C-alpha cells in the first residue's frame, strides 16, 4: 500500500497495489512503429488508436508510447521509473525539440467511455518541464474531479491505468474535432485558431462546418473568420473516410490539427454521446463574438502596418450611404471607392491626380463590421496627406496619432473627420506648435497645395461637363444596348466586371473629385469665418448653412422640380421614369435594392410626395434668394483685400457641393447597370432571389465556376445579416470599446428631451413626429404623412439616415431629425435646398411616430409636448 500527496485534492489518498515492482524485462517506452500485439494492451486507448491510424497511412505526428507499467510504478513508489525521463528527453530531441505529452488511460477512448477533455495535455518546449508534465498527468488520474467522473460511470479511480503518448508537437494554424454520423451520414467539423484544447474542453464553440460524403460544405458558422481552403476541407474529408473504415459501424470523435497545408490526425475515439440533430444556425450572440474577433484582428493589423499607437473605426457618413449593407453592397463600394485587396479605388486614383500623397496605407479604408460600414481613422487620414510631415512614417507617428488621441478622448470627432479633425488648413502657428523649426517649410508646402486646389477647382467643373459627362453618357448607352438574357454566365460576369471597372476608374473618380473639392472648400469657408472674422464654431456653421442653401447645378433638385412642375400626374410619372427611375427604393449605394423603375407603387409614392409638397420650385427659389442675400451681406462687409478670397472660396464650396450631388446622381445609373447584370446572373445560376447580394464582387468568378461551394457561405451570411440588427454598434469604435460591445436592449425610458447638433437653419415649431425607420415601405410612410398633413399640423421627419428616396418626404416636412448626419450629409444638404430646419445626432429610436414635439434647430434640441 502506498500513500501519495496529490496537489489537486490537497489530501492523502490510499491505493491497493498487488505488485510492488515492474515485471522483470518489461519495456516502458515504445515508438509507434515498435508497438506489437504484446504491448498494445499496455499503451492505453489513445496510444492504441494512434498506432492503428498511423499504420493505415494517416498523417499522424510521429511519436512514442509510455506503457501503464510506468504508471503502476509511480503509484507504488511516488516517483517515476529510473530512465523514463531520459528516454522521453531523447525522444524529444528526435521529434524536433517540441513535444506534446498526452494521457492514454486503459479506459480512455474506447467504445464505452471516451473521457474527452478529462485529462490535460502538456506542450513541452524545455527538457526540465518533462518530469512535471508526466507527474501531473499521473496525479490527475487520482484527483477528486476524475473520481467524481468515474463514479458517474460506475467506476473508481482504481480502474484507471494511465499510459502516455509522446508526440512531435504540431503548433497548428487551426485545430479542432470531427464528428461522424451527424444529421444522417455527414461530418461535423468544429475548429479554432491555434491549439484545440479550448474547443475540446468546451471553453469556446469556434467555427463549424457540416460536410457531406462528397466533401461539400452544407452549412457553416464562423467560417469567414477562420476560412479553410478547399484543399484543407478535402484532406479533412478524406482522412475521416479512412477512419470510418477502420472503425466500421462506430461513430467517431476525431481530433485534428492543420499546419503548413497538412491536416494531422491527433486522435480518434468512439463518439459515446448522441449529438442529436445539429443546427448550425448562428445566434445574435455568436454574431457579436465574431464581430469582436474581427475587430481585434483589425486592430493588431493596423498597428503593425502603420505604426500607430491604436486603431479606431468610425461609421462617419457611411451609415447614411450604406446603412445596412450586405456583402455585395459593401463589397462594390469598398472596391470602387476605398480600394481592396491591394487595388486602389477611385478615391486613391482621384486624390493622386489632385496632389495628395497616396501610399499603400490608404488602400482598404472600408471595413464591414457588425453589419455596418466603418472606415479606419488612420487609413482615412492617409488620403489627406498633402506633403507635411515629409514622410508617411512621420505623418503617421505625429499627425495621425494626434487624430487618434483626439477621437479617443472625444469619440464624436470621429464622425466627418474631414470637417474639423484633420489638419487641412493650418496656420503657421499650428505648424510651429507641432513641427518647430520645420514649420515655415511645411507652411510653404500647404500654401503650394492650396494653389493646386484652387487651380484644380477652376478647371474641373468645365472638365466634368465637357469630358466626363459625355463619356459617362456614352458608356451607359453602350451598356444598355446589351441583351443580358442572351449572355452566358461567363459573359455576364465579364460584363459586370467591365461596369465595375468603369465605375472605379472613371465615373466614381469624378464623384471623388467633386466631393473632395466641395468638402475642402466647405471646411475652408468655415475656417475663414473663424480665423478672419472671429466667428465661433456654431456661428460659422450657421453662416455656412445660409451660404449653401438653394444651390444651382444639382441634378437631383432639377429632377424634382421637373416632376413638381409637370402639367399632369401622368406627365409627372413619365418625367420621373426618365429622370429618377434609377433611384433606389432604399439607399443608392446599397446595390441590392430595387430601383423605382421596377416598383411602380414606390415610383408613384415618390411623385405624389414631391407634388403634394406644393410649390416645390418656389420653395427652392426662396432658399436661393436667401442665399444670395446672405452672400451680399457677407461680402459687403469685407475689405477689398479679403473679398476676392472669400468670394472664390464661397463659390467653390457652392459649385462643388452641388456637383457632388449631380455626380452621385449620374454614377448611380451605372450601379443600376451592374445590378441588372447581377440579377440576371443570379437567376441563371439558380440562386434564390437576393442571394447573389451575399457574395463579394471578388467571389463572383468562384460563384460562376462552382456555385455549390458558395452556398454554405451565402446561407451563413444571410443568417448573420438577420442578427446584425440585434447588435448595438456605436458610431465610433475605439480599441477600448471592443470588449464592451453588446446586443441591443429595449429602451424603456420615456422620451422627454434630447439635444443634437446643428445641420440646417429653420424656425421653432411644434409638430408631429413621423419616424421613417418604423415603416416597411415608402408608400406606408407617405400615407401616414398625408394623414397628418390633412389635420393641418407640421411634420417632424425622423430617420437614422436619409437618402435620395426620402426627398419627397423632406419636401413635405417642416423639420428633420437625422441620427447619422453631419453638416455636409445628403439629408442636411437637401434640407437647406428647401428651407427645412435640421438637427443631427439624436437617436432616432427615441422619437416615435405620433409624438408631439417642440422642434428648435437653432437650439439643437427636441422636446416632447405634453
Secondary structure as GFF3:
##gff-version 3
##sequence-region A 1 866
A	DSSP	beta_strand	2	5	.	.	.	ID=ss1
A	DSSP	beta_strand	12	15	.	.	.	ID=ss2
A	DSSP	beta_strand	29	31	.	.	.	ID=ss3
A	DSSP	three_ten_helix	32	34	.	.	.	ID=ss4
A	DSSP	three_ten_helix	40	42	.	.	.	ID=ss5
A	DSSP	alpha_helix	44	55	.	.	.	ID=ss6
A	DSSP	beta_strand	63	66	.	.	.	ID=ss7
A	DSSP	alpha_helix	68	77	.	.	.	ID=ss8
A	DSSP	alpha_helix	84	94	.	.	.	ID=ss9
A	DSSP	beta_strand	99	105	.	.	.	ID=ss10
A	DSSP	beta_strand	122	124	.	.	.	ID=ss11
A	DSSP	three_ten_helix	127	129	.	.	.	ID=ss12
A	DSSP	alpha_helix	130	140	.	.	.	ID=ss13
A	DSSP	alpha_helix	144	152	.	.	.	ID=ss14
A	DSSP	three_ten_helix	157	159	.	.	.	ID=ss15
A	DSSP	beta_strand	162	168	.	.	.	ID=ss16
A	DSSP	beta_strand	174	182	.	.	.	ID=ss17
A	DSSP	beta_strand	186	193	.	.	.	ID=ss18
A	DSSP	alpha_helix	197	200	.	.	.	ID=ss19
A	DSSP	beta_strand	207	211	.	.	.	ID=ss20
A	DSSP	beta_strand	217	221	.	.	.	ID=ss21
A	DSSP	three_ten_helix	224	226	.	.	.	ID=ss22
A	DSSP	alpha_helix	230	246	.	.	.	ID=ss23
A	DSSP	beta_strand	252	259	.	.	.	ID=ss24
A	DSSP	beta_strand	262	270	.	.	.	ID=ss25
A	DSSP	alpha_helix	284	306	.	.	.	ID=ss26
A	DSSP	beta_strand	312	314	.	.	.	ID=ss27
A	DSSP	alpha_helix	318	321	.	.	.	ID=ss28
A	DSSP	alpha_helix	327	333	.	.	.	ID=ss29
A	DSSP	pi_helix	334	338	.	.	.	ID=ss30
A	DSSP	alpha_helix	346	354	.	.	.	ID=ss31
A	DSSP	three_ten_helix	360	362	.	.	.	ID=ss32
A	DSSP	beta_strand	366	369	.	.	.	ID=ss33
A	DSSP	beta_strand	372	376	.	.	.	ID=ss34
A	DSSP	alpha_helix	377	382	.	.	.	ID=ss35
A	DSSP	alpha_helix	392	395	.	.	.	ID=ss36
A	DSSP	pi_helix	396	400	.	.	.	ID=ss37
A	DSSP	alpha_helix	401	409	.	.	.	ID=ss38
A	DSSP	three_ten_helix	411	414	.	.	.	ID=ss39
A	DSSP	alpha_helix	428	435	.	.	.	ID=ss40
A	DSSP	three_ten_helix	436	438	.	.	.	ID=ss41
A	DSSP	alpha_helix	439	463	.	.	.	ID=ss42
A	DSSP	pi_helix	464	468	.	.	.	ID=ss43
A	DSSP	alpha_helix	469	480	.	.	.	ID=ss44
A	DSSP	three_ten_helix	484	486	.	.	.	ID=ss45
A	DSSP	alpha_helix	489	502	.	.	.	ID=ss46
A	DSSP	pi_helix	503	507	.	.	.	ID=ss47
A	DSSP	alpha_helix	508	531	.	.	.	ID=ss48
A	DSSP	alpha_helix	537	547	.	.	.	ID=ss49
A	DSSP	alpha_helix	555	565	.	.	.	ID=ss50
A	DSSP	alpha_helix	569	580	.	.	.	ID=ss51
A	DSSP	three_ten_helix	596	598	.	.	.	ID=ss52
A	DSSP	alpha_helix	600	612	.	.	.	ID=ss53
A	DSSP	alpha_helix	616	636	.	.	.	ID=ss54
A	DSSP	alpha_helix	640	684	.	.	.	ID=ss55
A	DSSP	three_ten_helix	691	694	.	.	.	ID=ss56
A	DSSP	three_ten_helix	697	699	.	.	.	ID=ss57
A	DSSP	alpha_helix	700	705	.	.	.	ID=ss58
A	DSSP	alpha_helix	708	724	.	.	.	ID=ss59
A	DSSP	beta_strand	727	728	.	.	.	ID=ss60
A	DSSP	beta_strand	732	734	.	.	.	ID=ss61
A	DSSP	three_ten_helix	735	740	.	.	.	ID=ss62
A	DSSP	beta_strand	742	743	.	.	.	ID=ss63
A	DSSP	beta_strand	753	755	.	.	.	ID=ss64
A	DSSP	beta_strand	757	760	.	.	.	ID=ss65
A	DSSP	beta_strand	765	771	.	.	.	ID=ss66
A	DSSP	three_ten_helix	772	774	.	.	.	ID=ss67
A	DSSP	alpha_helix	778	790	.	.	.	ID=ss68
A	DSSP	beta_strand	794	799	.	.	.	ID=ss69
A	DSSP	three_ten_helix	804	806	.	.	.	ID=ss70
A	DSSP	alpha_helix	807	812	.	.	.	ID=ss71
A	DSSP	beta_strand	815	818	.	.	.	ID=ss72
A	DSSP	alpha_helix	826	834	.	.	.	ID=ss73
A	DSSP	beta_strand	837	840	.	.	.	ID=ss74
A	DSSP	three_ten_helix	844	846	.	.	.	ID=ss75
A	DSSP	beta_strand	852	856	.	.	.	ID=ss76
A	DSSP	beta_strand	861	864	.	.	.	ID=ss77
###
